[in-house]
């Protein structure tokens, strides 16, 4: 296991431990751990490229960690803070499963469906929404702020489903075979 993959693994552990703290109403510690997971996401990729340690397994592990951190956090936030996030987390899970299924089908033909340009923007908006809700819980406890972050999540989900349609449309011929 190289350094970037170790960082990705640490990110997963930080997220999982944060969920324990969320369920124990220790929002400050949970928020710090999720913020750490987000920051580590930035560093694992930078280090992998800088030290030429980019691997197929590392890329897969990174994407899996992103999904676990983001989707699981929204599901837990939905259970404990605002139910809207839970249902949107389920919708997000369905979208990610659809993309992964298309990538698997393409891979059987030796083809690759790459992430679209919107993926990084989507990730950043999800991180803002997720961390915003958590830090609101710690600092302000303002239900109106939760609604702002919920709307950021909703708008991002709309764009995610638009990109899902484009991914399908642009790769229909690969998927058809």
C-alpha positions in Angstrom: 0.0 0.0 0.0 1.5 3.3 -1.1 1.2 6.7 0.8 -1.8 8.0 -1.2 -3.8 4.8 -0.7 -2.9 4.9 3.0 -4.3 8.5 3.1 -7.5 7.3 1.4 -7.8 4.5 3.9 -7.4 7.0 6.7 -10.2 9.1 5.1 -12.5 6.1 5.3 -11.7 5.4 8.9 -12.2 9.1 9.8 -15.6 9.1 8.2 -16.7 5.8 9.9 -15.5 7.1 13.3 -17.3 10.4 12.7 -20.6 8.5 12.3 -20.1 7.0 15.8 -19.7 10.5 17.2 -22.7 11.7 15.3 -24.9 9.0 16.8 -23.5 10.0 20.2 -24.4 13.7 19.6 -20.7 14.7 19.6 -21.1 17.0 16.7 -17.9 18.9 17.1 -15.7 15.8 16.9 -17.8 14.4 14.1 -17.4 17.6 12.2 -13.7 17.7 12.6 -13.4 14.1 11.4 -15.5 14.8 8.3 -13.5 17.9 7.5 -10.3 15.9 7.9 -11.8 13.3 5.5 -12.5 16.0 3.0 -9.0 17.6 3.3 -7.4 14.1 3.0 -9.3 13.6 -0.2 -7.5 16.6 -1.7 -4.1 15.4 -0.6 -4.2 11.8 -1.6 -4.7 12.7 -5.3 -2.0 15.4 -5.2 0.5 13.0 -3.6 -0.3 10.2 -6.0 0.4 12.5 -9.0 3.4 14.2 -7.5 5.2 10.9 -6.6 3.8 9.0 -9.6 1.9 6.6 -7.5 -1.3 6.7 -9.5 -2.7 3.2 -9.8 -5.9 1.7 -11.0 -6.5 0.2 -7.6 -5.9 3.6 -6.0 -8.3 5.3 -8.3 -11.0 2.7 -7.5 -10.3 3.0 -3.8 -10.5 6.8 -4.0 -13.8 6.8 -5.7 -15.2 4.2 -3.3 -14.0 6.3 -0.4 -15.6 9.4 -1.9 -19.0 7.6 -2.1 -18.7 6.1 1.4 -17.8 9.5 2.9 -20.4 11.6 1.1 -23.4 9.3 0.8 -23.0 7.8 4.3 -22.6 11.2 5.8 -25.8 12.5 4.1 -27.7 9.4 5.2 -26.6 9.9 8.8 -27.3 13.6 8.7 -30.7 12.7 7.3 -31.4 10.3 10.2 -30.2 12.7 12.9 -30.7 16.3 11.6 -33.0 16.7 8.6 -34.9 13.8 6.9 -34.6 15.5 3.5 -30.9 14.7 3.4 -31.7 11.0 4.0 -34.0 10.8 1.1 -31.7 12.8 -1.2 -28.9 10.5 0.0 -30.9 7.5 -1.3 -31.5 9.3 -4.6 -27.7 10.0 -4.8 -27.0 6.3 -4.1 -29.3 5.3 -7.0 -27.5 7.7 -9.3 -24.0 6.4 -8.3 -25.2 2.8 -8.7 -26.4 3.7 -12.2 -23.1 5.2 -13.2 -21.2 2.3 -11.7 -23.4 -0.2 -13.6 -22.7 1.6 -16.9 -19.0 1.7 -16.2 -19.1 -2.1 -15.5 -21.0 -2.8 -18.7 -18.5 -0.7 -20.7 -15.5 -2.4 -19.0 -16.7 -5.8 -20.3 -16.1 -4.4 -23.8 -12.8 -3.0 -22.8 -14.1 0.6 -22.8 -13.9 3.2 -20.2 -16.5 5.7 -19.2 -14.6 8.6 -17.7 -15.8 11.0 -15.1 -17.4 14.1 -16.6 -16.2 17.7 -16.0 -18.9 18.2 -13.5 -17.7 15.5 -11.2 -15.2 17.7 -9.3 -17.8 20.6 -9.0 -20.4 18.1 -7.9 -18.0 16.8 -5.2 -17.2 20.3 -4.0 -20.8 21.3 -3.7 -21.7 18.1 -1.9 -18.8 18.7 0.5 -20.0 22.3 1.1 -23.5 21.1 1.8 -22.4 18.2 4.0 -19.9 20.3 6.0 -22.2 23.2 6.2 -24.9 21.2 7.9 -22.4 19.7 10.3 -20.8 23.0 11.3 -24.3 24.6 11.5 -25.1 21.9 14.1 -21.9 22.8 16.0 -21.9 26.6 15.8 -25.3 28.0 15.0 -28.1 25.4 15.1 -30.1 27.5 12.7 -32.8 25.5 10.8 -32.7 28.1 8.1 -29.1 27.4 7.4 -29.9 23.7 7.2 -32.5 24.6 4.5 -29.8 26.6 2.6 -27.5 23.5 2.6 -30.4 21.2 1.7 -31.2 23.4 -1.4 -27.5 23.3 -2.4 -27.7 19.5 -2.2 -31.0 19.5 -4.2 -29.6 21.7 -6.9 -26.4 19.6 -7.1 -28.5 16.4 -7.3 -30.5 17.9 -10.3 -27.2 18.6 -12.1 -26.0 15.0 -11.2 -29.1 13.5 -12.8 -28.7 15.7 -15.9 -25.1 14.5 -16.2 -26.3 10.9 -15.8 -28.6 11.4 -18.8 -25.6 12.8 -20.8 -23.3 9.9 -19.7 -26.0 7.5 -20.9 -26.6 9.4 -24.2 -22.8 9.7 -24.9 -22.1 6.1 -24.2 -25.3 4.4 -25.5 -23.5 2.6 -28.3 -20.9 1.1 -25.8 -23.7 0.1 -23.5 -25.9 -1.4 -26.2 -23.3 -4.0 -27.2 
